[in-house]
Amino acid sequence: MSATATARVSAGRPARRRIGVGVVGFGWLGQAHTRSLLRIPTLFENRVFDAELIACSDPLPARLDQATDSFGFKRASAAWESVINDPAVEVIYIAAPNMVHVPLVEAAAQAGKAVFCEKPVGGTPEQIARAANAARTAGVISGVGYNYRWAPLVRYARELIASGELGEITNYRGRFFSMYGADPLGLNSWRFQLDQAGYGVTSDLMSHAVDLAHMLLGPITRVSGTLETYIRERPVPGDGAGHYGRGRPEDPRTPVTNEDYAAMLCTFASGARGTFEVSRTMIGPESEHAFDAYGTRGAVAWNFERLNELRLYRATEDPGSGYTRVLGGERFGHHGAFVPGSGNTIGFEDLVTIEDYEFCTAVAEGRPFEPGFEQALAWAAVQAALLRSAQSGGWEEVRA
């Protein structure tokens, strides 16, 4: 044991394992994960790891300069292979477009690297299955960016359901309405293209909604669903344009090739019935990722637009008691790592930081992480059934 490690142990702190990190894709989420890794030492004093930013890859030269100059990566390159094959890199974060996830995951797994991939780990159910198989075969630790799982009040909702405090859950409603695609002048970026993103809102939004339901209630067994594309053409994007960019009325347009909207009815293995609805073009809700779970002794509801608030109903002899508003605070999970007290709020990138802390802790301790690629595969089975149902018009079984 090194002198530094000995000093830490003698001070009552755990010895920390160094984890070399590489990031592939340095857009918004690649940068968000990097910021999180930089913040972790200031938030989690008793961590068991120290992340070191080694290498970054992105096709845009300006982002490579940003990675080294502003974020502190030791090296950066347009060639993703240089990140995955770097001997100092132990963990690979993948934040590239959906349809390139699988070759990156496969290369990282074959190199023996732990791999964290932004959802949906591929643009199609078949690709998710390939990624899960690659990690399973190589025996590497995997993680998926279902970051909403880590909202402290979502974890509290899970405790309420698992403890039976709400009774038997009979009904569930999940939804994710995001207006990022509601503007007809929104650029036709890779996210709107089947050959670059894979499927649209089923991959981008429904995956989050169903993953939360899986965590809270367990597996889904049957679905009946529908899909639609409401904005069928969009302005052509320039280099590096994201899906929040906006074109001009006179700009040339190209077709949108994946879906804007999806909805489904479902049956859970527990016997509960559920409904799901997601949209990127619906006007009004701006980032309404929400769920309602209804039980025989109570109900619970959460909405990401009110991240720090939970609605809780406990059945009493007075049927008019109504919902109670529970405010987030340090008594819930990792909330207190960011702000003390109750009612003091945390935000989206705080959830990413919690997620990265938990993932790197699992890597340092050499144990599986959840959600990993097996949880992504559970979603892929539901997505495949939904896609079949949208074609058949009937109920479809969820098959492994």
N, C-alpha and C positions, 0 to 999 in steps of 0.2 A: 504494500500500500504506500502511495506517495506521501510525502510530508504534508502536502496540502490536504489530501483526503483524511489523513490522521487528525489534523487540526480540526477539520469539520466534524469528524465523529466525536472527538473529545469535547467539542462545543455543543454536543447534543443534536447535530444536524446530520442527515444522511450523506454518505459519500455520493458524489454526482458523477454520472457517466457522460462522457462527451459523445454527442451525436452529430456527425457531419451531415448537413442538409443540402440537397440540390433541388432546385425548382425549375420545372419545365412549363413555360407559359407565364409571362410576367405582365398580364393585364390586371384587371381589378382584383380578381380573387388570388392570383399569384402574389400580388403585392399585399393583399390583406393577410394571407398566411405568413408572409415574411414579417410584416409589422407585428403580428401576434407572437412570433418566435422571439422577436426583439423585446417585446413587452414582458414576456413570461418571467424573467428574473426579477423584475420590479414588483410582481404581483404574487408569486408563489415562492416564498422563501424556503419552504421545506420540500422543494422539488427534488427529484432523484436524477435529473439530467441537466446538462447545459448544451443547448443547441448552438452549433457553429455554422454560419452561412458560408458554404464552400463554393458552389457553382450554380449558375443560372443560365437558362436558354430561352430565347425568344427570336422570332424572325425580324423584329423591328430594331434597327440599330439604336434608336433613341432609348428604348427600354433597356437595352444592354448597358448603355452608359449609366442609366438611372440605377440599375441593379448594383453596379460597383461603386459609383460616386455617392449615391444617396442612401443606399441600404446596407452597403458594406460587404457584399459578396466578394470573395477573393478573385474570382474569375467569371467571365460571362462569354457566351458564344452563341451563334445562330444554330449551331449543330447540337441537337439534343443528345446525340450519342456521347458527346464529350462530358455531359453531366452524368449520365447513367453509368458510364465506364470509369468515372473518376474514382480512384481507389480511396480517396478521403471521404467520399459520400457514402453514407449508410442508409439514409432515408431519402426517398424521392417523393416530392410533391408534384402532382400533375394537375395543371390548371389550363390545359389547352382545349381547343374545340372538341366537342363530343366524339366526332368520327375518327379522331386520331388517338383517342384514349387507349384502345386495345393494343396497337403495336408498342406504345410506350409502356403500358403495364407489362406486356409480355417480355419486353427487353429488360425492364427493371427486375422482374421476378427471376428471369434466367440469370441475371447478374447477382442474385442473392440479396437484393436490396429490399428493405421494407418499403411499401408503397402506399401513399395516401393519394387518392384520386377524387377530384370533384365529381359529384354525381352528374349524369347517371351511370358513369363507368361504361361509356359506349353509347352509340345513338340508337341501338336496336336491342331487343331482348337477346338475340343470338350473340351479339357482341359482348353483352354483359356476362353471358354464360362463358364465353371464351376467356374473359378477364378473370372470372372467378376460378376457372379451371387452371389458369396459369399460376395464380397465387397458391392454390391448393397443392398443385403438383410440385411447385418449388418449395413449399413449406415456409413461405415468407409471411410476415404480418401485414395485413391490409387494413385500410381505412377508407371510408367514403364520406363525402362532405354533406351529410344530412345534419347540418349544424343546428337546425331548430330543435333537435332532440335535447340540446344542451341548455335550452332556456330554463333557468331555475324553477319557474312556476310550472313548466311542462313536466319537469321531473316530479314536482309536488303532485300534479294531477295523476301521474303514474302511480305514486304511492297511495293516493286515495282510492284508486281503482283496484290496485293489487291487494290492498288490505281488506277489501270488502266493505269499506265505509259507505260506499254509494250503493251497496246491494249488487244484484245481478245487472250487468249492463245489457240493456235490451235494444238500444238504438244508438247510432253514431252518425254524425254528419261532419264530413271533412270538405274543405274547399281552399282554393288558392286563386284569388283574383288579383292579377297584376296588370296595371295599365301600360306597361312598357311597349306594348304593341298596338295601343289603341289609336295612335295617330297614323292616318293613311300616308303621311309624308315621312314616317319613321323609316330609316334606311333598311334596305333588304340585305342585312348582314348575314353572316354564316348561320346565325341562329334560326333563320327563317327558311333554310334550305335543307331538304331531305338528305342530299349527298354530303353535306358538311356537318349538320347538327344531328342527323337522324330525325326521329319524330319530333314534333313540336312540343305543345304544352303537356302531352302525356309524359314525355321525358323530362321537360324543364320544370313543370309545376306539380303534376299529378304524382310524380315520384316522391316528392317531399310529403304531400298529403297522405299518401298510402303508407309511407314509411312511419310517420307518426302513429297512424292507426295500428300498424303492426306492433309498434313498441307498446302502445297503450292497451290494445285488446287482443292481439294475437293474429294468426293467419286468416286470410280471406279465401273462401273455397269456391264461390260462384259469382259471376258478374253478368250484367247486361248493360251495354253502353252505346254511346253515340259520339261522333266526331264532326267537326265543321271547320271550314276556313272562311272567315268573313271578309278579310282584306286580302284579295287575291293577287294584287300587284303592289310593288313598293319601289321607291327610287333606288337607283344603283349606288352602292356605297363606294367610297374611296379607300385607299390603303389604310388598314388599321382601324377602320370605323367600327364602333361598337353598336349594339342593338338599342342604345339610347340616342344615337345620332339622328339628325333630321335633315331631309333633303328639301329641295325647292319644287314648287309646282311645275316648273318647266323641265325638270330633270327627267332623263329617260328612265323607264321603269321595266322591271323584269318580274316574272311570276314568283309568288310564294309557293313553296312546294311541300310544306307540312302544315299541320293543323293548328288553328287558333283556339279551339274550344273542345273540351271533352267532358262527358258526364257519365256516371254509371251508378246503378243500383248494385248492391252486393250482399252476400251472406257470409258471416264470419264462422269459423269452426266452432266458436262458442255458442252459436245459435243467434247471436245478435244480428240485426239488420242494419245496413248502412247505405248512405248516399254520398257521392263525391261529385264535385263540380269544379272545373278549373278553366280559366280564360286569361288571355293576354290582351284582349281587345274590348272587354266589357268596360263601359264608362262608369266611373264612380269610385269603386274600391281601388285604392292605389297599390297596396301590398297586403291584401287581406288573406293571409294564411291563417286559417282558423279551424277549430274543431269544437264540437259539442258532443259530450257523452252523457247519455241518459240512463240512469239505473233505477232499480225498484225502491231505493232509499235516498236517492239524491241525484244531482247532476253537476257537471263541471263544464266550463266553457273558457276558451282562450283564443285570442286574436293577436297576431304578430303586430298589427298596427297599435295595439295596446300591450306591448311586450311585457310590461311590468305590472300587469293586472290580471287577476283570475276571477271568474265569476263562479261562485260555489253555492249550490242549493242543497240543504239538508232537509229531508222530509221530517216534519214534526206533526204534533196533533193539530197544530194550526196550519191549515192548507194555504193560508195567505201570507206565510212568512217571507216568501220571495227569496231572491238571490242575495248573497253577501258578496261584497267586493273585497277581495284579498289583494293587498299591495305587496309587491316584491320587496325583499330586504335581505339582510345578512343572515336571517335564520333559514334561508332557502339555498341549499347547495353552495356553489361558488360565488354567489352574488356579493358576499362580503369581501371578496378579494378585490373588488373594484370600488365599492362605496360602502360606508358603514350605515347602520340604522335601518329604518324602514321607509319606503316611499321614495327613496333616492334611486334614480333609474340607471339602468345599463342599456347598451345598444347592440346593433347587429355584430360589429366587429368584436365585441366582448364575447359573444357566443362563439365566434371563430377562435378566439384566444382560448376559451375553455376547451373547445374541441381539440386544438393543437396540444394543449397541456396534457389532456387525457391520452391522446394518441402517442405522444413522445414518452409519456410515463409507461405505457404498455410496451413500447419498444425497449426502453431501458430495462424493464423488468422481464423482458422476454416472454410475454404472454399475449394471447389473442386480444384484439380490440373489437368492440362493437359500438357503432355499426361498421362492419367490414364488408368484403365483397359477397359474403354469403347473404347478408341482409339486402344488398343490391340485387342479388339473384332472386330473392323472395319477391321483391318488387317486379322484376322482369317477368316472372310467371304471371303476375296479375296483369301487367301491361299486355302480354301476349294474348291473354284471354279477352281483354278489353278490345284489342284490335280485331280479333276474330269475331267478337260479338257485333262490332260496328259493321262488319261485312255481312254476317248472317242475319242480323236483326233479332237474335234470340239470346237465351241464356247460354253461357259457356263455362265449363269447369276450369278452375285454375289447376294447371298441371306443372309438375316440377320440370 
